[in-house]
Amino acid sequence: MDKINFQLAPLEERDKVAFMAIAQDAFQKGFEEHFGKTDDVILPKKDIIESLDAEGAVAYKATVDGEMVGGAVVAINDKTRINHLDFLFVKTGTQSKGIGKAIWFAIERLHPETLAWETCTPYFDRRNIHFYVNVCGFHIVEFFNERHPMSDASDEDFIGDGKEGMFELRKLMPASLERG
């Protein structure tokens, strides 16, 4: 990333429309690469707004040479210090250039008090699974599916017919390992 002018900054109100459009496009393309073209909206605007408005939410935009190329929304819990990555995305056409990795590790540096990070990703998205496990150091800790549903999930929380499943991932941070 040192060859490009990468920056991660808090999302500003004026950037929300572009942020949501880039996120929706990235999630749509990821789904369609596996399942084919669909008229369904994979990441509805209401879900993004819900994440942005959630308690403890912090949104970041990633730019390269001043152009928005991705972003993320995290939920920070100051009491437990177990934080959640709601979503991280890289603009379609700019993947495989280290932007996602730069976003994630910048987020880690911005939240050094974190004991653990948690996130989820769909079972079919090999690119995401590789990214979170092999690049970012997360571990798969649970597989949610029709026989083992998320406690607060509805059918719409699962991709497709509601039966495919999601991986829950967790990353313990140095602060938690030092505590024993």
Long-range contacts (C-beta under 8 A, 24 or more apart in sequence): 1-98, 1-99, 1-101, 1-102, 4-64, 4-65, 4-97, 5-63, 5-64, 5-65, 5-66, 6-62, 6-63, 6-64, 6-99, 6-102, 7-62, 7-63, 7-64, 8-60, 8-61, 8-62, 8-102, 8-103, 8-106, 8-107, 8-110, 9-60, 9-61, 9-63, 10-58, 10-59, 10-60, 10-61, 11-52, 11-59, 11-60, 11-61, 11-71, 12-61, 15-61, 15-68, 16-52, 18-68, 19-48, 19-59, 19-61, 19-68, 19-71, 20-45, 20-48, 20-49, 22-68, 22-69, 22-70, 22-71, 22-89, 22-91, 22-92, 23-48, 23-71, 23-87, 23-89, 24-48, 25-91, 25-92, 26-70, 26-89, 26-90, 26-91, 26-92, 27-87, 27-89, 29-92, 30-125, 30-127, 30-128, 31-159, 34-124, 34-125, 35-124, 35-160, 42-159, 43-87, 48-73, 48-87, 51-75, 51-86, 51-87, 54-86, 56-83, 57-86, 60-103, 60-106, 60-107, 60-110, 62-90, 62-99, 62-102, 62-103, 64-94, 64-99, 69-94, 69-99, 70-94, 70-99, 70-100, 70-103, 71-103, 72-103, 72-104, 72-107, 74-107, 74-111, 76-111, 80-115, 81-113, 81-114, 81-115, 81-116, 81-175, 82-114, 82-115, 82-116, 82-117, 82-118, 83-111, 83-114, 83-116, 83-117, 83-118, 84-117, 84-118, 84-119, 85-117, 85-118, 85-119, 86-119, 88-119, 95-127, 100-131, 100-135, 101-131, 101-135, 101-136, 104-135, 104-136, 105-136, 108-173, 112-175, 113-175, 114-173, 114-175, 115-172, 115-173, 115-175, 115-176, 115-179, 116-170, 116-171, 116-172, 116-173, 116-176, 117-170, 117-171, 117-173, 118-168, 118-169, 118-170, 118-171, 119-168, 119-169, 120-144, 120-166, 120-167, 120-168, 120-169, 121-166, 121-167, 121-169, 122-159, 122-164, 122-165, 122-166, 122-167, 123-164, 123-165, 123-166, 123-167, 124-159, 124-164, 129-167, 132-169, 133-169, 136-171, 137-171, 138-169, 138-170, 138-171, 139-169, 139-170, 139-171, 140-167, 140-168, 140-169, 141-168, 141-169, 141-170, 142-167, 142-168, 143-167, 143-168, 144-168
